[in-house]
């Protein structure tokens, strides 16, 4: 606390947002435990309705001291009283309504007695967060009041019900594809898992209401949030199209119908509804004026408060020059990115430049923090890459967007309007060819089903034949190259883009393999059309849920599919791509950079999160026990050793050969690619 307090004196914004988000996350988790404890005592009608916990934000906690949700229980455990909640500040502007039982009931249909009934115990970490926020508020009242006002207004950037249901359906389809690949040995008899069934049932029960309670997600209410959600719920309830669609949706996802528990039947229904809602969202407005919904943001200027751009303090700078917010630009765009309908907010800095940020609604509390840890590690690696001659001359530098969590469910993500995901490129080219984007995946399972219907298992040759068939009839090897030729008409632009793309791909592939990160799906890979940079969204450490070991048994080490290899060319693969990987490995093995120390710090938090999640699965509704020190040290040391071993293997030569050549050959091998999940799009 003393260290954070000292940093917060100089850089209040750097400390306040992470602590605020952590505090609200802990409060949500603690209230959920209390809710689950009371669920067993609830009556039957109450148990049938979806449980929706309401956690007030740090700003609204100050407004609700008359009926606080946290009081001092008669236990020696640390607790939070109203005086401790001064970590939150009253925003300089408030909406017409305050967070109370009426708004909450209007949105979620839950009574005030259920939403804030009784005190909850505040664990020690929650108390410390509250104390730090309280100290910060005393030191920097003006800045923190402005920050709270900005965050309070951003809830007006929520998705509408079309966009929200569409995002949830896409998540459900991704879950189903993962289950389908796990059960590929018996396609005909694959059934819905209990977790997926629960997900879809909750989606049906909360269709269009605007409340998410899937995978322990709880909406964080503030004054503006309550009003925005209440208005949206009221408008939705009066929409006749919504009522008709809800009836059809409930009928389609009725699991009492014979055959409805078959996995591939559910996949077809999800694809059908995704098409319907995508057609609806295309008819919606693509932008709106910020003054229509967020008057505080519209009137904000540098004279209101000196607030730095989001993410300015993610890494220390050699000079104390930080760009501050001069104003928020008047128009907000609605764009399809990060598998959701995000709002693109433009901020003018006091240096005159325009900085675009996406306001993204997150679907999971813990997964977002896991991604932010990986992004911070990549920023640290960039610091090392700039200090070595071989990496500097090749301009090897990870493209890491600024990501700032302003609440447990909302993040500001630095954006490039010229960036497009690899999946969007694929869909665009498929549309021009008249091919359904999901048809290769459907063809994969149809072929397996045909083989299994004869009474034999799908052999390796069958998988190779499926991959070859898709490449010949649906997704040719030159699809990505074709897109690049149509996008970059000038030969010089095309060459420079391809060269930069190759080097950036080498860095991303290196990080995925060496750091044991999650697989690089096409929707995660963003191509910057104006400069050739690549950035990956939602990279996380690939940790086994049961054992906690880093996953090292993937068919391909990183993404180098036939389409990418065709675009980069064989010369690019054996030349710049391989050389960039070797140079990066040789840079990071330098002992003066103390890379294992950074890895231990990042992985320590990762394994604490893993242990907490595992404890909640074993004993839901109870506060998870802390991870034992010896176990934590053992697991972190094992993971760091696995990463450093891979790093040293890539940095060493056997004669004139490097092990990078072996990895590249494995990544581009058809024998390995055909064993990958078809949802990974090995043909792309």
Wavefront OBJ file of the C-alpha trace (Angstrom):
o trace
v 0.000 0.000 0.000
v 2.841 2.385 0.781
v 4.424 1.768 -2.630
v 1.128 2.292 -4.460
v 0.490 5.393 -2.397
v 3.821 6.901 -3.415
v 3.208 6.135 -7.099
v -0.330 7.507 -6.803
v 0.969 10.836 -5.513
v 2.828 11.418 -8.771
v 0.598 9.487 -11.202
v -2.942 9.268 -9.781
v -4.504 8.036 -13.011
v -2.035 5.144 -13.286
v -3.051 3.783 -9.865
v -6.710 4.722 -9.625
v -8.214 2.853 -12.610
v -6.615 -0.559 -11.884
v -7.426 -0.308 -8.152
v -10.983 0.820 -8.885
v -11.541 -2.066 -11.305
v -10.055 -4.570 -8.860
v -12.216 -3.217 -6.033
v -15.430 -3.531 -8.066
v -14.461 -7.013 -9.278
v -13.868 -8.170 -5.698
v -17.160 -6.621 -4.609
v -19.034 -8.393 -7.412
v -17.453 -11.734 -6.489
v -18.181 -11.256 -2.786
v -21.813 -10.291 -3.401
v -22.228 -13.284 -5.702
v -21.034 -15.557 -2.906
v -23.585 -14.012 -0.548
v -26.290 -14.381 -3.197
v -25.426 -18.034 -3.798
v -25.564 -18.669 -0.031
v -29.093 -17.267 0.093
v -30.224 -19.107 -3.041
v -30.647 -22.366 -1.147
v -33.032 -20.630 1.273
v -35.032 -18.980 -1.515
v -38.485 -20.188 -2.527
v -39.183 -22.108 -5.731
v -40.490 -19.124 -7.761
v -37.418 -17.118 -6.856
v -35.065 -19.908 -7.881
v -36.632 -20.117 -11.338
v -35.947 -16.510 -12.239
v -32.425 -15.574 -13.396
v -30.299 -14.292 -10.547
v -28.949 -10.829 -11.202
v -26.629 -9.234 -8.677
v -26.271 -5.479 -8.700
v -22.929 -4.071 -7.672
v -22.782 -0.339 -7.304
v -19.808 1.449 -8.780
v -17.390 3.467 -6.738
v -19.174 6.648 -7.787
v -22.675 5.487 -6.864
v -21.561 4.066 -3.509
v -21.184 7.629 -2.257
v -24.747 8.339 -3.332
v -26.223 5.365 -1.477
v -24.780 5.772 2.004
v -28.250 6.043 3.435
v -28.714 2.338 2.638
v -25.169 1.003 2.299
v -24.519 -2.471 0.958
v -21.447 -2.844 3.113
v -21.515 -2.461 6.889
v -19.320 -3.608 9.714
v -20.264 -7.143 10.769
v -19.337 -8.423 14.211
v -16.381 -10.485 13.023
v -12.662 -9.821 13.245
v -12.413 -10.057 9.455
v -11.648 -6.753 7.628
v -14.819 -4.992 6.569
v -15.824 -1.903 4.673
v -17.975 0.781 6.241
v -19.475 3.832 4.533
v -16.515 5.927 5.669
v -14.155 3.548 3.865
v -16.058 3.925 0.628
v -14.705 7.384 0.033
v -12.412 5.771 -2.489
v -15.246 6.483 -4.878
v -16.119 10.067 -5.715
v -19.333 11.721 -6.655
v -19.160 12.510 -10.360
v -19.443 16.180 -11.282
v -22.594 15.430 -13.214
v -25.309 12.915 -12.440
v -28.214 11.615 -14.430
v -31.836 12.303 -13.596
v -32.262 9.020 -11.767
v -30.123 7.477 -9.073
v -29.264 3.821 -8.702
v -32.063 2.372 -6.673
v -34.582 -0.371 -6.469
v -36.903 1.138 -9.083
v -34.336 1.254 -11.865
v -32.900 -2.112 -10.969
v -36.334 -3.662 -10.892
v -37.207 -2.039 -14.206
v -34.180 -3.570 -15.811
v -33.762 -6.923 -14.167
v -37.097 -7.468 -12.540
v -35.584 -7.850 -9.080
v -36.780 -6.230 -5.864
v -34.722 -3.786 -3.842
v -34.674 -6.197 -0.925
v -32.837 -8.712 -3.074
v -30.445 -6.270 -4.724
v -28.871 -4.758 -1.632
v -30.168 -6.938 1.203
v -27.932 -7.218 4.218
v -24.252 -6.525 4.746
v -21.478 -8.415 3.004
v -18.095 -9.215 4.452
v -15.249 -7.322 2.845
v -12.122 -9.468 2.425
v -8.736 -7.913 3.144
v -7.856 -7.146 -0.529
v -11.144 -5.291 -0.947
v -10.485 -3.235 2.186
v -6.996 -2.321 0.960
v -8.367 -1.189 -2.420
v -10.939 0.982 -0.669
v -8.241 2.508 1.523
v -5.983 3.304 -1.443
v -8.879 4.971 -3.296
v -9.697 6.985 -0.192
v -6.096 8.270 0.024
v -6.097 9.047 -3.695
v -9.295 11.061 -3.395
v -7.850 13.170 -0.613
v -4.726 13.920 -2.656
v -6.334 14.513 -6.072
v -10.033 15.331 -5.641
v -10.491 17.256 -8.919
v -8.843 14.711 -11.221
v -10.583 11.722 -9.670
v -13.973 13.439 -9.736
v -13.480 14.016 -13.450
v -12.391 10.412 -13.999
v -15.499 9.154 -12.222
v -17.644 11.480 -14.312
v -16.089 10.171 -17.542
v -16.576 6.532 -16.546
v -20.107 7.171 -15.314
v -21.083 8.580 -18.718
v -19.516 5.768 -20.738
v -22.261 3.345 -19.813
v -24.351 5.141 -22.419
v -22.098 3.396 -24.955
v -23.671 0.011 -24.193
v -24.832 -2.165 -27.049
v -28.515 -2.281 -27.914
v -30.368 -5.577 -27.535
v -29.733 -6.702 -31.143
v -25.982 -6.270 -30.729
v -25.883 -7.787 -27.244
v -27.757 -10.947 -28.228
v -25.634 -11.251 -31.387
v -22.431 -11.119 -29.302
v -23.766 -13.779 -26.941
v -24.803 -16.016 -29.846
v -21.305 -15.783 -31.319
v -19.858 -16.749 -27.944
v -22.250 -19.695 -27.808
v -21.275 -20.797 -31.323
v -17.572 -20.653 -30.409
v -18.263 -22.815 -27.324
v -20.196 -25.323 -29.450
v -17.406 -25.537 -32.052
v -14.905 -26.258 -29.256
v -17.137 -29.046 -27.911
v -17.675 -30.409 -31.442
v -13.928 -30.722 -32.008
v -13.488 -32.508 -28.679
v -16.186 -35.012 -29.770
v -15.016 -35.351 -33.384
v -14.522 -39.106 -32.897
v -18.315 -39.499 -32.689
v -19.985 -36.659 -34.579
v -23.497 -38.152 -34.777
v -23.838 -38.712 -31.021
v -22.235 -35.448 -29.838
v -24.550 -33.756 -27.341
v -24.638 -30.393 -25.635
v -22.517 -30.128 -22.492
v -24.196 -28.947 -19.251
v -22.146 -25.733 -19.332
v -23.265 -24.915 -22.903
v -26.867 -25.853 -22.083
v -26.820 -23.502 -19.085
v -25.347 -20.738 -21.247
v -28.082 -21.024 -23.895
v -30.886 -21.295 -21.332
v -29.724 -18.114 -19.636
v -29.507 -16.449 -23.022
v -33.137 -17.395 -23.690
v -34.316 -16.194 -20.269
v -32.485 -12.826 -20.591
v -33.167 -12.323 -24.314
v -33.009 -8.598 -25.038
v -33.415 -7.555 -21.397
v -29.912 -6.163 -21.168
v -28.787 -8.122 -18.099
v -25.929 -10.590 -18.344
v -25.413 -13.194 -15.661
v -23.495 -15.713 -17.768
v -20.224 -17.101 -16.397
v -20.473 -14.999 -13.225
v -20.794 -11.730 -15.120
v -22.601 -9.023 -13.216
v -23.566 -5.612 -14.505
v -21.950 -2.802 -12.551
v -24.574 -0.161 -11.929
v -23.922 3.518 -11.522
v -26.280 6.452 -11.820
v -25.959 6.661 -15.587
v -25.900 2.885 -15.971
v -29.196 2.400 -14.168
v -30.892 5.033 -16.267
v -29.466 3.821 -19.584
v -30.401 0.200 -18.880
v -33.870 1.139 -17.664
v -34.535 3.200 -20.777
v -33.275 0.438 -23.022
v -35.400 -2.174 -21.263
v -38.483 0.044 -21.558
v -37.917 0.703 -25.276
v -37.263 -2.982 -25.910
v -40.413 -4.095 -24.101
v -42.526 -1.771 -26.282
v -40.958 -2.979 -29.549
v -43.354 -5.359 -31.389
v -40.481 -6.771 -33.475
v -38.686 -7.701 -30.265
v -41.750 -9.487 -28.881
v -42.138 -11.513 -32.080
v -38.434 -12.413 -32.231
v -38.376 -13.371 -28.566
v -41.252 -15.782 -29.126
v -39.492 -17.356 -32.132
v -36.190 -17.499 -30.227
v -37.784 -19.271 -27.263
v -39.471 -21.778 -29.593
v -36.254 -22.544 -31.506
v -34.244 -23.117 -28.331
v -36.783 -25.305 -26.571
v -34.709 -28.235 -25.286
v -37.771 -30.400 -24.596
v -38.168 -31.030 -28.348
v -36.741 -34.402 -29.492
v -33.263 -34.035 -31.027
v -32.709 -30.564 -29.566
v -29.854 -31.839 -27.356
v -27.797 -32.849 -30.396
v -24.787 -30.555 -30.640
v -24.840 -30.007 -34.402
v -28.566 -29.190 -34.332
v -27.796 -26.427 -31.831
v -24.930 -25.181 -34.035
v -27.310 -24.852 -37.004
v -29.840 -22.934 -34.890
v -27.149 -20.574 -33.593
v -25.908 -19.919 -37.147
v -29.477 -19.202 -38.265
v -30.051 -16.621 -35.524
v -26.638 -15.032 -36.036
v -27.608 -14.389 -39.675
v -30.957 -12.893 -38.630
v -29.404 -10.521 -36.093
v -26.504 -9.571 -38.381
v -29.075 -8.480 -40.958
v -30.861 -6.420 -38.289
v -27.693 -4.734 -37.041
v -26.729 -3.688 -40.571
v -29.867 -1.508 -40.647
v -28.980 0.319 -37.409
v -27.303 3.773 -37.371
v -23.523 3.668 -37.702
v -22.827 6.696 -35.515
v -24.366 9.181 -33.084
v -23.491 12.560 -31.570
v -21.900 12.430 -28.148
v -23.941 15.399 -26.888
v -27.153 13.399 -27.358
v -26.214 10.965 -24.588
v -23.126 12.192 -22.714
v -23.357 15.889 -21.948
v -20.429 15.769 -19.507
v -18.103 14.276 -22.136
v -19.355 16.759 -24.723
v -18.536 19.715 -22.438
v -15.266 18.280 -21.102
v -12.111 20.291 -21.825
v -8.617 20.679 -20.432
v -9.881 23.465 -18.188
v -12.246 20.973 -16.487
v -9.336 18.825 -15.313
v -5.908 17.795 -16.554
v -6.626 14.166 -17.371
v -4.095 12.157 -19.385
v -5.052 9.944 -22.314
v -6.089 6.417 -21.301
v -3.005 4.195 -21.139
v -0.415 6.971 -21.000
v 1.122 5.451 -17.861
v 1.298 1.815 -18.960
v 5.076 2.169 -19.343
v 7.371 4.786 -17.832
v 8.831 7.326 -20.235
v 12.289 8.848 -20.213
v 10.758 12.324 -20.185
v 7.806 13.487 -18.107
v 5.707 14.436 -21.119
v 2.247 12.904 -21.181
v -0.546 13.753 -23.591
v -3.636 15.119 -21.861
v -7.243 15.105 -23.035
v -8.205 18.401 -24.674
v -11.738 17.322 -25.625
v -13.892 14.441 -26.770
v -14.790 14.684 -30.443
v -18.508 15.093 -31.184
v -19.218 11.937 -33.216
v -19.081 8.367 -31.897
v -18.963 5.540 -34.463
v -20.437 2.045 -34.048
v -18.051 -0.575 -35.466
v -17.917 -4.384 -35.458
v -14.636 -5.262 -33.748
v -13.485 -7.657 -31.030
v -16.521 -9.871 -31.761
v -18.878 -7.150 -30.564
v -20.469 -3.874 -31.634
v -17.941 -1.480 -30.100
v -18.255 2.299 -29.892
v -15.299 4.194 -31.374
v -14.624 7.333 -29.389
v -12.259 9.983 -30.752
v -10.208 11.975 -28.236
v -8.224 15.098 -29.159
v -4.994 15.386 -27.218
v -3.558 18.718 -26.093
v -0.881 18.192 -28.778
v -3.564 18.450 -31.488
v -3.580 14.777 -32.506
v -6.733 12.660 -32.658
v -6.625 9.366 -30.746
v -9.336 6.757 -31.479
v -10.416 4.387 -28.685
v -12.940 1.573 -28.668
v -15.362 1.287 -25.756
v -15.685 -2.503 -25.483
v -18.111 -4.418 -23.266
v -16.369 -7.482 -21.855
v -18.184 -10.750 -21.249
v -15.919 -12.126 -18.531
v -14.273 -10.568 -15.509
v -11.095 -12.641 -15.186
v -10.243 -13.322 -18.839
v -9.753 -9.619 -19.611
v -7.242 -9.193 -16.801
v -5.356 -12.234 -18.154
v -5.025 -10.592 -21.556
v -3.840 -7.336 -20.008
v -1.039 -9.217 -18.216
v 0.225 -10.615 -21.529
v 0.050 -7.166 -23.143
v 2.099 -5.696 -20.302
v 4.717 -8.432 -20.741
v 4.959 -7.657 -24.471
v 5.473 -3.967 -23.655
v 8.366 -4.926 -21.398
v 9.852 -7.098 -24.156
v 9.669 -4.113 -26.524
v 11.947 -2.234 -24.145
v 14.588 -4.948 -24.629
v 14.116 -5.215 -28.404
v 14.960 -1.531 -28.883
v 18.309 -1.953 -27.085
v 19.828 -4.606 -29.384
v 21.373 -3.858 -32.773
v 19.984 -6.865 -34.655
v 16.409 -6.348 -33.486
v 16.502 -2.560 -33.915
v 17.790 -2.691 -37.501
v 14.987 -5.089 -38.428
v 12.440 -2.829 -36.678
v 11.288 -5.711 -34.493
v 8.714 -4.250 -32.148
v 5.483 -5.770 -30.853
v 2.392 -3.775 -31.771
v 0.654 -3.523 -28.405
v -2.506 -1.389 -28.160
v -3.263 0.495 -24.981
v -5.968 -1.294 -22.998
v -7.426 0.305 -19.881
v -10.144 -1.353 -17.802
v -12.427 1.422 -16.558
v -14.787 -1.054 -14.860
v -15.005 -4.846 -14.508
v -17.089 -5.055 -17.677
v -15.894 -2.160 -19.777
v -12.530 -1.376 -21.336
v -11.032 1.366 -23.447
v -8.944 -0.171 -26.228
v -6.662 1.894 -28.449
v -7.858 1.485 -32.030
v -6.632 1.951 -35.571
v -9.598 2.676 -37.881
v -7.579 1.177 -40.758
v -7.207 -2.206 -39.035
v -9.238 -5.239 -40.060
v -9.249 -8.756 -38.650
v -8.087 -11.730 -40.717
v -11.561 -13.242 -40.266
v -13.163 -10.117 -41.756
v -10.826 -10.372 -44.752
v -11.847 -14.008 -45.143
v -15.570 -13.183 -44.932
v -15.178 -10.343 -47.422
v -13.498 -12.587 -50.004
v -15.992 -15.431 -49.363
v -18.869 -13.007 -49.977
v -17.381 -12.027 -53.340
v -17.001 -15.691 -54.257
v -20.525 -16.537 -53.105
v -19.299 -18.962 -50.437
v -20.730 -19.244 -46.935
v -17.858 -18.459 -44.475
v -18.795 -21.378 -42.192
v -19.212 -23.897 -45.026
v -15.636 -25.330 -44.708
v -16.301 -26.118 -41.020
v -19.625 -27.738 -41.880
v -17.943 -29.724 -44.660
v -15.297 -30.981 -42.201
v -17.893 -32.509 -39.863
v -20.054 -33.791 -42.744
v -17.074 -35.704 -44.092
v -16.255 -37.158 -40.656
v -19.913 -38.127 -40.191
v -19.952 -39.916 -43.558
v -16.823 -41.908 -42.703
v -18.064 -42.755 -39.196
v -21.462 -43.862 -40.569
v -19.640 -46.662 -42.401
v -18.386 -47.931 -39.053
v -14.766 -46.802 -39.392
v -12.830 -44.036 -37.644
v -11.583 -40.998 -39.561
v -7.966 -41.672 -40.467
v -5.193 -39.148 -40.916
v -5.611 -39.465 -44.690
v -9.271 -38.463 -44.411
v -8.262 -35.279 -42.557
v -5.690 -34.504 -45.252
v -8.345 -35.040 -47.939
v -10.755 -32.666 -46.195
v -8.090 -29.936 -46.044
v -7.231 -30.483 -49.701
v -10.909 -30.405 -50.718
v -11.498 -27.113 -48.892
v -8.443 -25.564 -50.544
v -9.497 -26.731 -54.017
v -13.208 -25.873 -53.846
v -13.762 -23.210 -51.167
v -10.720 -21.361 -49.809
v -7.859 -21.249 -52.359
v -4.257 -20.768 -51.257
v -4.126 -17.305 -52.834
v -7.133 -15.754 -51.061
v -5.101 -13.496 -48.734
v -2.749 -12.525 -51.574
v -5.764 -11.690 -53.733
v -7.099 -9.370 -51.005
v -3.709 -7.638 -50.658
v -3.428 -7.091 -54.435
v -6.894 -5.497 -54.508
v -6.123 -3.339 -51.444
v -2.605 -2.163 -52.389
v -2.737 -1.297 -56.084
v 0.686 0.339 -56.121
v 3.577 -2.159 -56.303
v 5.661 -0.206 -53.777
v 2.812 -0.137 -51.245
v 2.244 -3.860 -51.731
v 5.935 -4.715 -51.235
v 6.334 -2.565 -48.112
v 3.121 -3.925 -46.606
v 4.209 -7.517 -47.239
v 7.668 -6.916 -45.750
v 6.253 -5.327 -42.584
v 3.573 -8.031 -42.344
v 6.255 -10.746 -42.527
v 8.353 -9.275 -39.709
v 5.307 -8.663 -37.501
v 4.032 -12.199 -38.137
v 7.421 -13.534 -37.031
v 7.118 -11.657 -33.728
v 3.573 -12.873 -33.098
v 4.483 -16.458 -33.951
v 7.536 -16.234 -31.715
v 5.454 -14.967 -28.786
v 2.773 -17.641 -29.292
v 5.319 -20.472 -29.276
v 7.858 -19.332 -26.683
v 5.418 -17.886 -24.142
v 2.896 -20.739 -24.538
v 0.091 -18.362 -25.486
v -3.407 -19.314 -26.650
v -3.800 -20.204 -30.316
v -3.992 -17.345 -32.805
v -7.537 -17.500 -34.207
v -8.375 -15.439 -37.331
v -10.691 -13.120 -35.382
v -7.817 -12.293 -32.986
v -5.340 -11.223 -35.691
v -5.762 -7.576 -36.768
v -4.056 -6.305 -39.935
v -3.252 -2.577 -40.015
v -3.780 -1.630 -43.641
v -2.045 1.744 -43.322
v 1.304 0.434 -42.033
v 1.428 -3.371 -42.154
v 1.527 -3.834 -38.379
v -0.241 -6.774 -36.735
v -1.734 -6.907 -33.282
v -3.374 -9.790 -31.472
v -6.451 -9.390 -29.297
v -7.133 -11.765 -26.391
v -3.710 -13.448 -26.217
v -3.524 -15.377 -22.908
v -1.209 -17.946 -21.341
v -2.484 -21.374 -22.383
v -2.759 -23.020 -18.956
v -4.416 -26.388 -18.456
v -7.517 -25.973 -16.289
v -6.814 -29.084 -14.211
v -3.045 -29.488 -13.910
v -2.001 -25.851 -14.320
v 0.778 -26.762 -16.767
v 1.499 -24.677 -19.842
v 0.088 -26.413 -22.927
v 2.930 -27.705 -25.112
v 1.095 -30.283 -27.244
v -0.343 -28.304 -30.133
v -0.113 -29.742 -33.678
v 1.364 -26.495 -35.030
v 3.653 -24.162 -33.033
v 2.179 -20.941 -34.475
v 0.025 -19.689 -37.330
v 1.698 -20.092 -40.737
v -1.164 -21.445 -42.849
v -1.016 -22.037 -46.642
v -2.715 -18.709 -47.346
v -0.250 -16.743 -45.218
v 2.738 -18.670 -46.606
v 1.532 -17.975 -50.160
v 1.258 -14.244 -49.440
v 4.594 -13.992 -47.626
v 6.251 -16.211 -50.324
v 8.798 -18.959 -49.704
v 11.600 -16.384 -49.815
v 9.902 -14.357 -47.090
v 9.435 -17.445 -44.919
v 13.028 -18.705 -45.197
v 14.463 -15.181 -45.118
v 13.001 -12.276 -43.091
v 10.549 -14.371 -41.047
v 13.123 -16.916 -39.877
v 15.816 -14.269 -39.317
v 13.439 -12.116 -37.263
v 12.599 -15.031 -34.963
v 16.272 -15.895 -34.426
v 17.202 -12.245 -33.767
v 14.369 -11.874 -31.228
v 15.375 -15.062 -29.398
v 19.050 -14.069 -29.273
v 18.077 -10.658 -27.910
v 15.871 -11.927 -25.102
v 18.350 -14.547 -23.831
v 20.796 -11.799 -22.877
v 21.317 -12.194 -19.098
v 21.355 -8.450 -18.389
v 17.651 -8.215 -19.263
v 16.660 -10.613 -16.466
v 13.672 -11.907 -18.450
v 12.923 -14.722 -15.930
v 12.294 -12.082 -13.245
v 9.617 -10.415 -15.370
v 8.082 -13.785 -16.196
v 7.880 -14.732 -12.522
v 6.035 -11.507 -11.671
v 3.487 -11.962 -14.480
v 3.010 -15.718 -14.005
v 2.587 -15.349 -10.242
v -0.615 -13.355 -10.801
v -1.646 -15.786 -13.536
v -1.378 -18.829 -11.242
v -3.115 -17.082 -8.357
v -6.036 -16.409 -10.735
v -5.942 -20.025 -11.954
v -6.035 -21.363 -8.376
v -8.889 -19.023 -7.446
v -10.950 -20.131 -10.459
v -10.326 -23.792 -9.685
v -11.351 -23.331 -6.049
v -14.594 -21.619 -7.104
v -15.405 -24.551 -9.396
v -14.780 -27.104 -6.645
v -16.580 -25.226 -3.872
v -18.903 -22.632 -5.443
v -20.367 -19.999 -3.164
v -17.489 -20.029 -0.679
v -14.506 -17.730 -0.517
v -11.543 -19.481 -2.183
v -8.562 -20.245 -0.010
v -5.212 -18.640 -0.730
v -2.680 -20.591 -2.746
v 0.073 -22.134 -0.656
v 3.435 -20.441 -1.053
v 5.359 -23.600 -1.869
v 2.835 -24.692 -4.502
v 2.847 -21.227 -6.095
v 6.664 -21.085 -6.235
v 6.850 -24.600 -7.713
v 4.283 -23.922 -10.448
v 5.704 -20.528 -11.398
v 9.263 -21.894 -11.503
v 8.134 -24.803 -13.693
v 6.390 -22.445 -16.127
v 9.339 -20.028 -16.284
v 11.689 -22.952 -16.942
v 9.492 -24.195 -19.806
v 9.497 -20.734 -21.406
v 13.239 -20.117 -21.003
v 14.045 -23.586 -22.398
v 12.119 -22.824 -25.570
v 13.785 -19.433 -25.791
v 17.299 -20.881 -25.495
v 16.511 -23.586 -28.057
v 15.564 -20.958 -30.639
v 18.589 -18.799 -29.839
v 21.196 -21.560 -30.312
v 22.582 -22.890 -33.594
v 23.621 -26.390 -34.531
v 26.247 -25.619 -37.101
v 24.590 -23.336 -39.634
v 21.069 -24.567 -38.841
v 18.629 -23.094 -36.354
v 15.702 -24.843 -34.725
v 13.508 -22.052 -36.062
v 13.654 -23.795 -39.467
v 12.187 -26.938 -37.892
v 9.380 -24.905 -36.299
v 8.554 -23.144 -39.566
v 8.386 -26.480 -41.387
v 6.085 -27.888 -38.673
v 3.804 -24.829 -38.798
v 3.435 -25.094 -42.595
v 3.070 -28.874 -42.754
v -0.242 -30.193 -44.126
v 0.072 -33.232 -41.870
v -0.036 -30.929 -38.854
v -2.529 -28.392 -40.206
v -5.177 -31.041 -40.944
v -5.146 -32.033 -37.243
v -6.139 -28.530 -36.109
v -9.633 -27.475 -35.087
v -11.577 -26.390 -38.226
v -12.791 -23.311 -36.273
v -9.111 -22.220 -36.296
v -9.388 -22.147 -40.130
v -6.195 -24.069 -41.002
v -6.825 -23.300 -44.698
v -6.656 -19.567 -43.997
l 1 2 3 4 5 6 7 8 9 10 11 12 13 14 15 16 17 18 19 20 21 22 23 24 25 26 27 28 29 30 31 32 33 34 35 36 37 38 39 40 41 42 43 44 45 46 47 48 49 50 51 52 53 54 55 56 57 58 59 60 61 62 63 64 65 66 67 68 69 70 71 72 73 74 75 76 77 78 79 80 81 82 83 84 85 86 87 88 89 90 91 92 93 94 95 96 97 98 99 100 101 102 103 104 105 106 107 108 109 110 111 112 113 114 115 116 117 118 119 120 121 122 123 124 125 126 127 128 129 130 131 132 133 134 135 136 137 138 139 140 141 142 143 144 145 146 147 148 149 150 151 152 153 154 155 156 157 158 159 160 161 162 163 164 165 166 167 168 169 170 171 172 173 174 175 176 177 178 179 180 181 182 183 184 185 186 187 188 189 190 191 192 193 194 195 196 197 198 199 200 201 202 203 204 205 206 207 208 209 210 211 212 213 214 215 216 217 218 219 220 221 222 223 224 225 226 227 228 229 230 231 232 233 234 235 236 237 238 239 240 241 242 243 244 245 246 247 248 249 250 251 252 253 254 255 256 257 258 259 260 261 262 263 264 265 266 267 268 269 270 271 272 273 274 275 276 277 278 279 280 281 282 283 284 285 286 287 288 289 290 291 292 293 294 295 296 297 298 299 300 301 302 303 304 305 306 307 308 309 310 311 312 313 314 315 316 317 318 319 320 321 322 323 324 325 326 327 328 329 330 331 332 333 334 335 336 337 338 339 340 341 342 343 344 345 346 347 348 349 350 351 352 353 354 355 356 357 358 359 360 361 362 363 364 365 366 367 368 369 370 371 372 373 374 375 376 377 378 379 380 381 382 383 384 385 386 387 388 389 390 391 392 393 394 395 396 397 398 399 400 401 402 403 404 405 406 407 408 409 410 411 412 413 414 415 416 417 418 419 420 421 422 423 424 425 426 427 428 429 430 431 432 433 434 435 436 437 438 439 440 441 442 443 444 445 446 447 448 449 450 451 452 453 454 455 456 457 458 459 460 461 462 463 464 465 466 467 468 469 470 471 472 473 474 475 476 477 478 479 480 481 482 483 484 485 486 487 488 489 490 491 492 493 494 495 496 497 498 499 500 501 502 503 504 505 506 507 508 509 510 511 512 513 514 515 516 517 518 519 520 521 522 523 524 525 526 527 528 529 530 531 532 533 534 535 536 537 538 539 540 541 542 543 544 545 546 547 548 549 550 551 552 553 554 555 556 557 558 559 560 561 562 563 564 565 566 567 568 569 570 571 572 573 574 575 576 577 578 579 580 581 582 583 584 585 586 587 588 589 590 591 592 593 594 595 596 597 598 599 600 601 602 603 604 605 606 607 608 609 610 611 612 613 614 615 616 617 618 619 620 621 622 623 624 625 626 627 628 629 630 631 632 633 634 635 636 637 638 639 640 641 642 643 644 645 646 647 648 649 650 651 652 653 654 655 656 657 658 659 660 661 662 663 664 665 666 667 668 669 670 671 672 673 674 675 676 677 678 679 680 681 682 683 684
